[in-house]
Amino acid sequence: MENNNIKEPLIRIKKNDDVTPVQKAIVIALAIIASLIVSALFIYFVTKLDPISVYISMFKGAFGTARRTWITIRDSALLLLISVSLAPAFRMRFWNCGAEGQILIGGLSTAAIMIYFGDKVPTFLLIAIMFVVSAICGALWSFLPAVFKAKYNTNETLFTLMMNYVAIQIVEFFVDFWDKKQSHSVGIINMNTEGGWFPKIFNQQYTLNVLIVLAITVFVYIYMRYTKHGYEAAVVGESVATAKYAGINVPRVIRNNVLISGAIAGIAGFVEVSGISHTISKVTAGGRGFTGIIVCWLAKFNPIAMVFISSFIVFLSKGASQIASDFGLNEYASNIITGIILFFILSSEFFNNYSISFRKKNKGGNR
Amino acid sequence: MSEIAVSMRNITKAFGKKVIANKNVDLDVYHGEILSLLGENGSGKTTLMNMLSGVYYPDEGEILIDGKPVTIASPKDAYDYGIGMIHQHFKLIDIFSALENILIGLPEKITDKMCRKEVEEICNKYGFELDLDKKVYEMTVSEKETLEIVKTIYRGADILILDEPTAVLTPQEIKKLFAVLRNMKADGKSIVIITHKLNEVMEISDRITVLRKGENVGTVNKSETNEQQLTEMMVGEKITLDIARDFVEEKHKRLEVKHLTVKNIDDKKVVDDVSFDLYSGEILGIAGISGSGQKEMLEAIMGLQKCEEGSSVIYYSTAHGVHELIGLSTKEIIQHGLHLAFVPEDRLGMGLVGNMGMTDNVMLKRYRKGSGPFLHRKKPEETAQKIKDELEVKTPDLEYPVRKLSGGNVQKILVGREINNKPTVLMTAYAVRGLDINTSYAIYNLLNEQKKKGVAVIYVGEDLDVLLALSDRIMVLCSGKENGILDGRTATKEEIGYRMTHLQEAQ
C-alpha cells in the first residue's frame, strides 16, 4: 500500500558543468549522426528517395565542382564577415539586429561609387575608397541606436530592427533613381567595363573577398582579446556596475563598439556589391544579417569558431538547394532536412550543460 | 523525549559531478523541539532542507514522516505533509498586503474574512505582531519574516524550517522572534533553524546537528556542548575565535566627510547629511540594518553616486596632498593615483568580472597602464600569482573564470587586488558575508594588518559581535542618517541595535 505513495519523478534534469572538450566533440558528433538518421527516415518515408544518394547530392551541391566549391567559400566568407561584425556589439550585450540595414547602406554607398566613379578612378584606389566609405556609412547607420542606447538606454533590438526598414526604403528609392529602363532594377553595374569590380587575383575571382574577410576576422579577434578597448567592452558586457567601478566610461564604450560593428557590416555590404553581385537591390543583404546572429551566438562571440559555423551553415544551404534541383523536390522538403540537422546540433548544447536521469525502476521496496 | 516527526535517512544530493551537497545524511526532528542545523556556508544545510520542503529531490535516501516513508517531489507535497520552509529570500509579493499574500494560491472558497479570523487567532496564540492590511513594500525585514512564518503556519505547517532567520534582524527583533518560536515549540510544533551563528544556537535550540562538507558530523544536546566544541565540529579543526584589536598610536586624518547627501531615483534621500572623519590606523565600523545607506555612502566616496549640493569629501594623503573627491569621477580618482580601495558588497556584480580569470580581474582598475592600444598582461599576471600564493586562493589557474570559484576565494581575489595597490583608505562592505569561518578570520587579519600599516579602514558589517570586536569606532546609520559614533571598546550590542532602529533626536 505504502509503495503507491512512492512516486519518484520520471525524469530529472541536473546541471552538469564539467564537460571536457572531448566529450563536447563527441556529443556534437552524435548529434550530427542522429540528425542524419532522422533525416534519412524523413527522406525515405516521406519523399521515397534513397537517403545515401540524397546526402551525396548534398555534398556535391557544395563541393561538387571547383566552381561550386569557390561559391561555397565565397558565401561562407561573406556570412563570416557579417557574423564577425556582430561580435563587438554582442560581446557588450548590445543586441544589434540591424546588420541587415548596415549591409544595405554599405552596399548602397559602394554601388553609388561604382556608378559615378567606376570608370574614372584606377581599380585599386577605387576599391580602397569604397572600403572606407562603406565602413563609414555602415557605422553611421548604427550610430543612432548606439547613441540612444548609450545616453537614454533605449532598447537597441527594436531600434536597430526599425533601422533595417528605413535602409530598405532608401535602397528602393535609389534603385528607381538609377534605373533608366523602368525595370525596377539597376542591373549589373558597369557590366562591360567591370569598373569597381573586385579584380581576379591568382586567376581567382573571389580571392580578394576571402582576404578581406580573413583580415577583418583576425583583426576583430585580436581587438577583442588583446586590446584595452576590447577589454573594456568585455567588462561592460559582463556588468555595467563593474565597468563603472573600474572607471570605464560606459556610454563611450557602447558607442564605439557599436560603431565598429556597424562599420564591419557596412564593409560586408561592400564585399557583396563590389565583390559578388555587382548590383544593389533591397534583397542584397538577403537575411544574412539575421543568419549572422545565429552564427555569432553559436560561436559564443568567438570569431575563430565563427569560421567553422558559418561554413557549415552555407554548406547546408548549398546542399539543400542541390537536393531540390537534383531530385525535383520542392525547396521546402530540402529545408526540412537542413532544419532537422540544425535542430539536432543546437539541442545538443543542452546535453553539454545538463544530464538527465530517469526514475530507477523498482527500487526493491523500502528499506 | 517525544516522538520523531521527520526522519531523513541516508540522503545524498549532488550537483554536477564535482559538487556533492549532501552525502549520506541522517537527520531526525522531534515533535515540540527546536533543532539547529549548524554548518558553514556551503556545508549543505539549505540543500538538505530544500529536499524536505520539496524544492529539490534527493538522488538517494528516503524521508519518513511519523515513521512512514513519503515522497516529496514538490513544495505542495511538503505542505501536504505539514512541512513549511521560510527561505532566506522571502517569497512575498511587494504590492500586496499581508493578508493577500497569505491568500495567494489558496482555494477561492476561502474568503478574506475567514482567513483574517484564523490568522488573527494564530497571531494571538503565538504572540506575533502583524498588521494584515499593511503592504509588503512598507514592511521592515522583521515584519516580512513574521508574515512568512504566519503564512506558513496558516497553511498547516507543523514542521517549520527557517533558513538563516536572524541574518538581517536587529538584536531586539531577534529576541522577539525567539520568544515566538518558543511559544510554537510549546505548542508541539517542530522547528528547524538553519544558521551559522553560534550564540543564537546556544540560546534557542534543544539539539544541534552539525553539517560539514555535506556530511552530518554529529548531533549534540545543547545542554552538553559549548561554542568552542561546536566550532570545532563545524570547521573540523581547533581554531581560536578571537579577533585582535591593536591600538595604533599615530593617527592622521584621511577622509573628512561633510554633509554627504545622496538621493535615489525616487528622489528620496538614501544618505542624509552624513558627516564623519576617518583616520589612518583605525578601523571605523559602520553598523545599520541593511539598506540604511551604507552602500550609497561608500559608492559616493568612490565617485559612483551623484551627490547633492553641499556634500564634501576631502581626501588627505601624505603622498598626494589634499583633494576634494566630490565632483571627481571614478576614472579621475584612479588616474590621479588617489589610493582609495573599495571592496563592494556585490563581489561578482561590481568588484569583479565573473567570466574572466584572476589576471584579467587583477588589472580591472589598472588596465589603462602602459602605452599603446594593447593590454599589458605581464604585470597583472605576476600580481595575480602573488595574490594567489599569499592569500592561498584555490583556483586551477589564473585564467579560470572567477565566478566558478567558491565565495571565499572570490573575496580573497577582490580584497587581495584592493590591498595590493597600497591604499590610503580601504573601504569594505560586508567583507565576510557568506564566507566560512576560516576565510572570515583571514579577512579580519588582513584588515588588521592594513590598519597597523597605517591604512584608514572602513568596515561595513552586519554581525554586531564582529563589529564590536574589530572596530576602533563604530558609526551607526539609521535611515541614511548618522546616528551616533561610538567607541568600539566600550559600546554594547544593545545600544548599537537600538540606534540602528531609533533615530536619536538631539544631535
Boltz contact constraints between the chains, C-beta under 6 A:
constraints:
  - contact:
      token1: [A, 6]
      token2: [B, 71]
      max_distance: 6.0
  - contact:
      token1: [A, 7]
      token2: [B, 71]
      max_distance: 6.0
  - contact:
      token1: [A, 9]
      token2: [B, 73]
      max_distance: 6.0
  - contact:
      token1: [A, 15]
      token2: [B, 15]
      max_distance: 6.0
  - contact:
      token1: [A, 15]
      token2: [B, 16]
      max_distance: 6.0
  - contact:
      token1: [A, 16]
      token2: [B, 16]
      max_distance: 6.0
  - contact:
      token1: [A, 17]
      token2: [B, 16]
      max_distance: 6.0
  - contact:
      token1: [A, 18]
      token2: [B, 16]
      max_distance: 6.0
  - contact:
      token1: [A, 18]
      token2: [B, 17]
      max_distance: 6.0
  - contact:
      token1: [A, 18]
      token2: [B, 18]
      max_distance: 6.0
  - contact:
      token1: [A, 226]
      token2: [B, 374]
      max_distance: 6.0
  - contact:
      token1: [A, 226]
      token2: [B, 375]
      max_distance: 6.0
  - contact:
      token1: [A, 227]
      token2: [B, 373]
      max_distance: 6.0
  - contact:
      token1: [A, 227]
      token2: [B, 374]
      max_distance: 6.0
  - contact:
      token1: [A, 228]
      token2: [B, 367]
      max_distance: 6.0
  - contact:
      token1: [A, 228]
      token2: [B, 375]
      max_distance: 6.0
  - contact:
      token1: [A, 231]
      token2: [B, 367]
      max_distance: 6.0
  - contact:
      token1: [A, 231]
      token2: [B, 375]
      max_distance: 6.0
  - contact:
      token1: [A, 235]
      token2: [B, 353]
      max_distance: 6.0
  - contact:
      token1: [A, 238]
      token2: [B, 353]
      max_distance: 6.0
  - contact:
      token1: [A, 238]
      token2: [B, 355]
      max_distance: 6.0
  - contact:
      token1: [A, 239]
      token2: [B, 349]
      max_distance: 6.0
  - contact:
      token1: [A, 241]
      token2: [B, 349]
      max_distance: 6.0
  - contact:
      token1: [A, 241]
      token2: [B, 350]
      max_distance: 6.0
  - contact:
      token1: [A, 242]
      token2: [B, 350]
      max_distance: 6.0
  - contact:
      token1: [A, 242]
      token2: [B, 353]
      max_distance: 6.0
  - contact:
      token1: [A, 244]
      token2: [B, 304]
      max_distance: 6.0
  - contact:
      token1: [A, 245]
      token2: [B, 350]
      max_distance: 6.0
  - contact:
      token1: [A, 246]
      token2: [B, 364]
      max_distance: 6.0
  - contact:
      token1: [A, 246]
      token2: [B, 365]
      max_distance: 6.0
  - contact:
      token1: [A, 247]
      token2: [B, 330]
      max_distance: 6.0
  - contact:
      token1: [A, 247]
      token2: [B, 331]
      max_distance: 6.0
  - contact:
      token1: [A, 247]
      token2: [B, 334]
      max_distance: 6.0
  - contact:
      token1: [A, 366]
      token2: [B, 69]
      max_distance: 6.0
